[in-house]
Amino acid sequence: MKTASQTKHPAAQVMTEIRWHGRGGQGAVTAAKMVAEVALGQQKHFQAFPEYGPERSGAPIVAFTRISDEPIQIFSGVEHPQIVAVLDPTLLSIIDVTKGALDDAVVLINSDLPPARLREKYKMQGRRLYTVAATKIAVETIGRSIPNTPMVGALVRITGLFPLESVVEFMRAEFGKKFPPKVVEGNVAALTRAYEEVQGE
């Protein structure tokens, strides 16, 4: 999932760019940061930040992640992502989530529908479409309808950015500092289940 490198220009680096679309309270910013922190553990350079706007619960939000083997010299939002992650499928009818995405970009959507049905329903053209029932998985494993952890698990499966074991290790170490074991293991279960259940066309 990397773009071609042009070493003569500092902005044209080999990196992976991810754009996250969600609503306030769904954990899109946390997911963006989680992926970045896992990248740090893999000795990679990273950025993770939200696009500032309405912060109220339920309002559409955008967050970004960049991962690179080299220092990152870009300091703007992600305009041409290789990966688009959509935590709330209702956004598909009000926002062009694939705007600027590369022709072969991966689009991962939190949905119970298989990719072909979702593509037909929203008249989506091009890109490589994947779906995972992230909210359902979160409710059944964590007990809360926050889909960010399952979305990260699905993203890891379809992109191969990191070994699953590395993400689980990170989650147990970092979440273990803030949450009781039951919550930590619930998140691990959400991550690994989404990793197994994500669907592609």
N, C-alpha and C positions, 0 to 999 in steps of 0.2 A: 504493500500500500504506500509506495513512495513515488514522488515525482522525479523527473529527470533532473540531474544536477548540472548546474552551470557555474563552475567554480570562479569564473571571472567576475561575477556580480554577487556581492554579499547577500542580496535579498533572494537570490535564486538558489536556495539550499535544498538538500535532500531532507525532506521532513514529511511527517504525516499531519494533516490538518483535519480537525473534527469540529463540526458545528452541532450544538445541542439545542433542540427546540422543546420547550415544555411550558408548564404554567407554574406560577408561584406556589411553593409548597410541595412540588413533586420531586425535588432533589436534583434538578438538572445541573445547577452550579456545583453541588457536592459531587455528582458523577464526573463532571469535567475535572475537578480537583483530584478525585480518586485516581483517575487514569493517569494524570500527570505525576502523582506521587508514586504510583507503581513504576512509571518510567524512570523516575529518579533512582529507585532501587535497582533498576537495570542499567545504571550508569549512563543514562541519556539526559539530554537537555530538554527542558519543557517550559511551556507557558500554560496557564489556565486562568480564565477571567470571564466575568459576565459582561454582557452589553447592558449598560445602565438604562433603566426605564422604570415603568411602574413596578413597585415591589410588593404590591398587595397580593394576598393569596388569590390564586386563580387567574391572575393576569398573565398574558403570554410573555415569556422571557426567552432570551438567547444566551448561550454560554459557548465558550470556545476552548479547545485544547490544541496545542502544538507539541509534537514530539520530534526530536531530531538527534542525530548522532553528533552534530556540530553545534556550536553556539548559535542561537537564534537572533537574527538581526532585524526581524519584522515586529512592529509594535502596534499593529492595527487589528481590527477584527478579521475573522476568517471569511473571505469573500468567495473563494473557490475551493470548497472542501472536497477531500477525497471520501470523507465519511460524514453522513448526516444521521443523527439519532433523534427520533421524535418520540418524546415521552407521553404525549397526549394526541391520539388520533383525531380528535375534534379540530385540531389546528389545521388539518389538511384542507378543510373547506374554507378557511379564512386567511391562510398564509401560504405563499409559495415557498415551501420548505426546501425545495431543490434549487432555488435561485442561485445561479453562479456555480453550482456543483459541476464537477468534471463529468464528462460524458460517461465514464465508466465508474462513477462514484457508487459507493455502497450506501444504500438508504435503509436504515433499520427503524422499524415502527412498532411501537407498543400496541399490539392488536391481537384479538382472538382469531381474526380472519387469516386464511392462508394468503400468501403474497399475490397470487393471481386474482383472487377475489377482491383484494384491497385495490389492486391496480385498476381493475374494471370499475369498481365503485367510485373511485376518485379521478378516473380518466388520467392516470399517471403515465407519462411517457418516458421511455429510456431508463437509464441507471440500472443498478442491480438491487433488486428489492428483497428485503428480508422482514419477517415479522416474528414477534415473540409475545406471548400473553403475560407481559411483565407485571401488570397490576394484579392479575389473578395469582401469579406465582408469589408476589410479595404478600398478599393477604394470607395465602395458605402456608407460608414459611415464616414470615416475620410477624404476621398479625396486623399489619398496617398497609394501607393502599398507596404506598410510596414506591414507584417502579424503578428508581434509579439503580439499585444494586442488581436486579435482574437484567437491566439494559446493559450494564457493564459486562456481565457474564456472557450475554449474547454477542456483544461487540468483540470480546476476546476470541470467541469461537470463530466468527466469520472473517476476522481480519488477521488473526495470528500475531497480533502485536506483541503479546507476552504469553509465556506458558501459563496455563491455568493455575498450576501449583504456585507460581510466584504471586499471583493475585490473592489466592487463598492465604498464603503465608503473610502477605501484607495486611490483609483484612484481620486476621487473628491477632497480629501484633499491634496494629493501630487501633482497631475497634476495642481490643481488650483493655486499652488504657482508659476507655470512657464508658464502656457498657458491661453489664454482667454477661457471664458465659452463655446464657440462654439466648440473649439478643445477638451475640457474636455468631453463634452457631446457626441461628435462624438466617442471618445474612449470608453465611457461607452456603447454606442449603439453597437460598434464593439464587445466588451466583451460579452454583454448579448446575442447578436444575435448568436455568435459562440457557446455560452453555449447551446442555443436551437437547433442549426443546426448540431452539430457534429454527425457523423454517426459511428456506430459500426457494426461488423459482426453479 
